[in-house]
Amino acid sequence: MALSLVSVNIEQEKHLERVFPFLSIQKPDILCVQELLERDIPRFEEQYGPCIAFAPTCFVPRPEGSQTEGIGLFSSLSNQSVIEKYYVGSRDTVRLDDGKSDVDTHVLLGADIEGYRILTTHFTWTQKGESTEKQKVHAESLFAELDALGEFVLCGDFNAPRTGETAALFIRRYTDNIPSHYETSIDISLHRAGKTNASGLQDKMVDYLFTTPQYLAKNVSLEFGVSDHAAIIATIEKSQQNKGI
């Protein structure tokens, strides 16, 4: 059995008029969403399917009052066992995002779905995509959680360009399944910095799909025109030697 997967940073509510038509076409078995507002979960359930899990990471200001932002996992498939591991902070440390610094609450969210362990995260942000000591410390905290989880598929927005030191920490451990011809996963036409710093976004391949040896990712592509980040599209299978697991 193969599963179709989509992972996308939707930038809160700013691109839903593009996100929902995209999902209606793709109809993935599993949907991983970063920068999801909790208040929009019912709309996703109406347009796509059930929310398995949601984990908050910050609050964002809105005229009607602050809203909870986090990451979400959606699927209509059965045998769902939720995994929630805060590797930086906790639900108790979620705070208002002032837009000027990383909010320092990060979670690994996932589920065991039809025998597949699917995980997603929104990793530590830096001002210009540079690798920092904070990212390296947070990566080690994340690796400690991942090491305890065995085999898995891991996707999301890692805020770490493929050519940098932080991304290298992940690529040394796991298979990077984003085809090498993609130089960026930022949609320059939709990103807030696209008009003022388009050239600075052209090498920002920051959204990833990682696998451990038990899993294979096939037909992997990036779909632009969905949000300020491209959506990752893939088919996930068990590797030949592990199809019986």
N, C-alpha and C positions, 0 to 999 in steps of 0.2 A: 504494500500500500504506500503510495506517495501522497504527500500533502502539499498544497499550494500555500504560500506564505507571502504576506505583504508587510513591510515595516515602513513607517513614515513619520517624520516630525511635521505636525500639521500647523505649528505656530498658532496655538490656541484656536480662536474662532475665525481667524482672518482669511482662511481659504476654503471654508466648508462648501462654498458653491462649486469648487473644483474637486474637493475630496470625495463628496458623495457620488457624483456621476462616475468618477474613476472607480470607486468601489463597486458600483452597480455593474460595471463592465467586467472587472477582475473577479469578483465573487470569491476571494481567497478562503481557504479552509481556516486559516489563522491570520488574524490582524493584530499587529503590534503598533501602538501609537504613542509617540512622545509629544510633550507639550499639550496634553489633553486637559481641557477644563472639565471638572467633575460635573458641572451643570449640563454639559453637552452629551453626557453618556446616554440619556434617553433618546436623543436624536440619532446617535450611532446605532443604538439597538433597533430603532424603528427602520433606519435605512439599510442596516447591514445584518446585525444579529446580536446574540447575547454577550454581555460583558462578563468575562470570567473573573477578572480582578482589576482593581484600580488602586494605585499606591500614590499618595500625595508627596510632592517634593517642595512646593512653595505656594505662597498666596500671591496673586497679582491684582493690582488696583483696578477697579472699574467704577464708573460713576454711581452705579447702584450698590456698591460695596465690594470688598475684596472677594475674589473667587479662588477656589482651590485648583491648582494645576498639578498634574502628575503624569504618570504613564499608565497605559491601559492595555489589556489583553482581551481580545474578543474571539469567540469561536462557537459554532453550533455543534461541534463534535463532542462525543461523549468521553468518559473516563478522565475527567478533569480533576487534577490535584494541584492546588495552588502553591507556588513557592514565592515567598516575599522575604528578602534579605536586605536590610539597610546596611550598606557597607561604609557610608559616611552619614553620621547623624542617625535620627530615628523619626518616627511619626511625631514625637514630642518636640523635635527641633525644627519643624517646618515653620518658616517665617516669610515675611513679605519680601518679594523680589523688587529691589529698587532699580533694577536695570543697569547697575553700575559694577556689580561684582557677582561672583558665583554664589549661589545660595547655600552651598555646602550641606545639602541634604540629598543623598543619592541612594537609589534603591535598585536592586536586581529583582525583577518581577518575572514570573514564569508559571508554567503549568505542564503537567504530564498529560498529553493529549494523544489518545490512540497509540500509546506506547512510545511517543516522541516527547522528548524534553525540550521545550521551547522557552527561551529566556530573552528578555529585553532590558535595556537600560538607557538612561540619558546621562552620559558621563560629564565630568567636570569641564566647565567652560573656561577659556582664557581669552584675553582681550583681542589678540590678533592671531589666535590659533597656535601660539608658540607653546612648546613643551615647558612645563614648570615643575618645580619640586613638589608642589601640592598635587599635581596630576600623578606624579610617580608614586607618592605616598598613597593616594586614593586607589591607584591601580593595584598596589600590593594588597590593600584591603579587599578589593574586588576579587583578586586572584585567590585569596584565602577562602572566600565563599564559593567560588567556582570549583576549586580543587576538591571541595567536599561533595560536589554534585555529580561527579562522574562524567558521563558523556552527555553532550548537549548541543543545541543550536543557539547561538547568541547573536542578536541583532540590535540595532539602534543607532542613535546619534552619539558619537564618541568625542566630538569636538577636538579631534586630533588628526591633523593632516597626515596622509599616508607616508609622506617623506620625513616626518618628524620622529623624535625619540620616543614619544609616548605611544604612538601607533606601533612602533617597532616592538614594544614590550608585548603587545597583543599578537602581532604577526609572528613573532618567534614561538609563541605558545600554541596558536590555533591557525587553522587554514583560513586565509582571507579569500573569500569567494567572489568579491566584486571584480569583474574583469579589468585587466590592467589598462585597457584603452580609456577607461573613465579617469579623467584627471581631476574632476570635481564632482561633488554631489550636491553642491549649492546651486539652486536655480537662480541664476544671476538676474533674470528678468523679473523675479518676484521677491528677491531678498531685499531687505531695507537698505543694504549697502550697495546694491547693484548699480545705482545711478551715480554714486560718488566714488566707488572703489571697485569697479568691475574687474580690473586687472588683478586686484588683490584676492579675488574669489576664484580665479581660474585654476588654482592648484589646491583647492580645499576639499579633497576627497576625505570626508569626515564621517560618513554613514557607512556602516559595515554589516556584513553577514559572516560570522565566524562559525566554524564547525570543528568538533573533535573527530577522531578517526572513525567513530561508529556511523557518522552521518555524511551524506553527500548532498551538495547543493547543485542543482542543475538549472539550466535555462535562466541564469541570473541576469537581470538587467535593471537599469535605472529608468524610471519614468519621470520626465520633467513636465512641468505645467500643472502640477498637483498642489504644491506648497512652495515655501521658500527653500525647502530641501526636496530633492528628488525622492520618490518612493522606490524602495527596493522590492523587486518582484522575483520570486524563486520557487522552484519545486524541490521539496526536501524528501530524500529517501534514506533508507538504511543502507550502509555499505554492504557489499555482497557477502562478506564473511560474518556479518552481524544481522542478517535478515531474520534469523530465528529468535533473536532476543526481544 
